[in-house]
Amino acid sequence: MPATKKETQVPSIDKWPITTERFVAFIDIMGFKDMVMKMPHSAIYKMMLAIDSSKTISEEIAIDKKNNQLVKSTTYSDSIMLYSKNKTVGCFEALIAAVSGLTYDLFIEGIPHKGAMAYGKMTLDSERSIFFGQPLIDAYLLQEELHFYGVIIHGTVEQVMHRQLNQQEFIKRYDCHLKNGKSNHYTVHPMYISASSAAHFPDEHEKAINSLVQMKHKTSGHLRRYIDNTDSYFKYIFKETK
């Protein structure tokens, strides 16, 4: 079937403000330095291509009915950053969906990761490669505390989106495993690990669960705790979405 005119349109990103209040997600690929040391260079490149492909798909699902791009992303070495166009509910929901889809793909590829989402004034000057703002710092520092594979939501997001957080399909509160104990936070869970996904998309759900099992087989010592904590998180999401 030939593509329709709408399908061939390029999403509009021309009207993105350079500096504004927006939502920012920071995702760290864990153990990247060790991967570079131990894995063949070609394998690292293949992994980075997979990440880039997943990131592109995440951007593509964040396009509104008027063909406006609501989420953009950048990658630097072992870090992935995703940004919303502004602070609207629509942009927030688009970023949540993008992060949920991206983290699912990372699990499928067997890529360990942890991340956080924050809110505040952020400058994105893509033409000059200038990216800075407090939400990026907040997201980076918060993800550093995580002791499981997942994405946690910073208090700055709770402050402006407290009414919407409990209504989002991919968001659940959880007693998150941190490096020093636990703390209750909203989290963005990967697509297809919920009970409803298991019923409607069993193949995708099974892939996510099996990917965690495979990651466990490749891990030992203190790093195994990340896998065990993530397994507990997956089971909690499944139970809470029944």
Residue pairs with C-beta under 8 A, 6 or more apart in sequence:
6 67
9 67
11 63
11 67
11 68
11 69
12 66
12 67
12 68
12 69
13 68
13 69
13 72
15 68
16 69
16 72
16 85
16 124
17 85
17 86
18 123
18 124
18 125
19 121
19 122
19 123
19 124
20 86
20 87
20 121
20 122
21 86
21 87
21 119
21 120
21 121
21 122
22 83
22 84
22 85
22 86
22 87
22 91
22 119
22 120
22 121
22 122
22 124
22 135
23 83
23 84
23 87
23 91
23 92
23 95
23 117
23 118
23 119
23 135
23 157
24 81
24 82
24 83
24 84
24 117
24 118
24 119
24 120
24 122
24 133
24 135
24 136
24 139
25 81
25 82
25 83
25 95
25 98
25 99
25 115
25 116
25 117
25 139
25 151
26 79
26 80
26 81
26 115
26 116
26 117
26 118
26 136
26 139
26 140
26 143
27 79
27 80
27 81
27 82
27 99
27 102
27 103
27 106
27 113
27 114
27 115
27 143
27 151
28 78
28 79
28 80
28 113
28 114
28 115
28 140
28 143
29 51
29 78
29 79
29 80
29 106
29 111
29 112
29 113
30 112
30 113
30 114
30 149
30 226
31 112
31 223
32 77
32 78
33 78
35 44
35 47
36 44
47 109
47 111
50 105
50 109
50 111
51 75
51 80
51 106
51 109
51 111
52 75
54 101
54 102
54 105
54 106
54 109
55 73
55 75
55 80
55 82
55 102
57 101
57 102
57 105
58 71
58 73
58 82
58 97
58 98
58 99
58 101
58 102
58 105
59 69
59 71
59 72
59 73
59 98
61 94
61 97
61 98
61 101
62 69
62 70
62 71
62 94
62 95
62 97
62 98
63 69
63 70
64 70
64 90
64 94
68 85
69 85
70 84
70 85
70 90
70 91
70 94
70 95
71 82
71 83
71 84
71 85
71 91
71 94
71 95
71 98
72 82
72 83
72 85
72 124
72 126
73 80
73 81
73 82
73 83
73 98
74 80
74 81
74 83
74 131
75 81
80 102
80 115
81 131
81 136
82 95
82 98
82 99
82 102
83 95
83 122
83 124
84 91
84 92
84 94
84 95
85 91
87 119
87 160
89 161
89 164
92 157
92 161
92 164
93 164
93 168
95 117
96 168
96 170
96 171
96 188
97 170
99 115
99 117
99 151
99 170
99 188
100 170
100 188
100 189
100 190
100 191
101 191
103 113
103 115
103 150
103 151
103 188
103 189
103 190
103 191
104 190
104 191
104 192
104 193
104 204
104 208
106 113
107 149
107 190
107 208
107 211
107 212
107 215
108 207
108 208
108 211
109 211
110 211
110 214
110 215
110 218
112 149
112 215
112 226
113 149
114 143
114 146
114 148
114 149
114 150
114 151
115 139
115 143
115 146
115 150
115 151
115 152
116 138
116 139
116 140
116 142
116 143
116 146
116 151
116 152
116 153
116 154
117 139
117 151
117 152
117 153
117 154
117 157
117 188
118 134
118 135
118 136
118 138
118 139
118 142
118 154
118 156
118 157
119 135
119 154
119 156
119 157
119 159
119 160
119 161
120 133
120 134
120 135
120 138
120 156
121 133
121 134
121 135
122 131
122 132
122 133
122 134
122 135
122 136
123 130
123 131
123 132
123 133
124 130
124 131
125 131
135 154
135 156
138 154
138 156
139 154
142 152
142 154
143 151
143 152
145 178
145 179
145 180
146 152
146 176
146 177
146 178
146 179
147 177
147 178
147 179
147 225
147 226
147 229
148 176
148 177
148 226
148 229
148 230
148 232
148 233
149 226
149 227
149 230
149 233
150 176
150 187
150 188
150 189
150 230
150 233
151 187
151 188
151 189
152 176
152 185
152 186
152 187
153 165
153 171
153 185
153 186
153 187
153 188
157 165
157 186
158 165
158 186
165 171
165 186
170 188
170 189
170 191
171 186
171 187
171 188
171 189
172 186
172 187
172 189
172 236
172 237
172 240
172 241
173 184
173 185
173 186
173 187
174 184
174 185
174 186
174 187
174 233
174 236
174 237
175 182
175 183
175 184
176 182
176 183
176 184
176 185
176 187
177 229
177 232
177 233
187 233
189 233
189 237
190 208
191 197
191 204
192 198
192 201
192 204
192 205
192 207
192 208
193 205
193 208
193 209
193 234
193 237
193 238
194 237
194 238
194 241
195 238
195 239
195 241
195 242
196 241
197 204
197 205
198 205
198 238
208 234
209 234
212 227
212 230
212 231
212 234
215 227
216 224
216 227
216 231
219 226
219 227
